[in-house]
């Protein structure tokens, strides 16, 4: 069986893509530029250990915790959703109460 994977490590992030075409455009340009120089080469991983390393990198990318700013933004969004839902339910209950007692 023949498979391929592209492991891209840039800054603090590591991502695994099925092919070079799947790499997002700004990053793909960097990958092509850095791998087409005179000092670049191709690494062929043809054993099970290499596949395990790529799988491990892919898992760590998926399991990486969210940045604090993104967690806070999600918390505020959730709080606003709950507040608006409670406001709508309260208004609906008040309308029903007033309509029955009018």
C-alpha positions in Angstrom: 0.0 0.0 0.0 1.3 3.4 -0.9 0.4 6.5 1.1 1.8 9.9 1.6 1.7 12.6 4.2 3.1 16.1 4.5 4.1 17.1 8.0 4.5 20.9 8.3 6.0 22.4 11.4 5.8 26.2 11.6 6.3 28.1 14.8 4.5 26.3 17.6 2.1 24.4 15.4 2.5 21.1 13.6 0.0 19.9 11.0 -0.3 16.8 8.8 -1.8 17.0 5.4 -2.5 14.2 2.9 -0.7 16.0 0.1 1.0 19.3 -0.8 -2.3 20.4 -2.4 -4.1 20.2 0.9 -1.6 22.7 2.6 -3.3 26.2 2.9 -2.0 28.6 0.3 0.2 31.0 2.4 1.9 28.0 4.1 2.2 26.0 0.8 4.2 28.9 -0.7 6.6 28.8 2.2 6.9 25.0 2.0 7.6 25.1 -1.7 10.2 27.9 -1.3 12.0 26.2 1.5 12.1 22.8 -0.1 13.2 23.9 -3.6 16.5 25.3 -2.6 20.0 23.9 -3.1 20.2 22.6 0.5 16.9 20.9 0.5 16.1 17.2 0.0 13.3 14.7 0.1 12.8 12.4 3.1 11.2 9.1 2.4 9.8 7.3 5.5 9.3 3.7 4.4 8.7 2.0 7.7 6.1 1.6 10.4 8.0 3.8 12.9 7.8 6.8 10.5 4.1 6.3 10.0 3.7 6.2 13.8 5.6 9.5 14.2 3.3 11.2 11.6 0.2 9.8 13.3 1.5 11.0 16.7 2.1 14.5 15.3 -1.4 14.5 13.8 -2.9 13.4 17.1 -1.0 16.1 19.1 -2.3 18.8 16.7 -5.9 17.7 17.2 -5.5 17.4 21.0 -3.7 20.8 21.4 -5.6 23.0 23.9 -7.3 26.1 22.6 -5.6 29.5 23.3 -7.0 31.4 26.3 -8.4 34.2 24.2 -10.4 31.7 22.1 -11.7 29.9 25.3 -12.8 33.3 26.7 -14.5 34.2 23.5 -16.4 30.9 23.5 -17.4 31.4 27.1 -18.7 34.9 26.4 -20.6 33.6 23.4 -22.2 30.9 25.5 -23.1 33.3 28.3 -24.8 35.7 25.8 -26.7 32.8 24.3 -28.0 31.7 27.7 -28.9 35.3 28.7 -30.8 35.9 25.4 -32.6 32.6 25.7 -33.6 33.4 29.3 -34.8 36.8 28.3 -37.0 35.4 25.5 -38.4 32.7 27.8 -39.1 35.3 30.5 -40.9 37.6 28.0 -42.9 34.7 26.7 -43.9 33.6 30.2 -44.9 37.2 31.1 -47.0 37.5 27.9 -48.8 34.2 28.7 -49.3 35.3 32.4 -50.7 38.7 31.4 -53.0 37.2 28.7 -54.5 34.8 31.1 -55.1 37.3 33.8 -56.2 40.2 31.7 
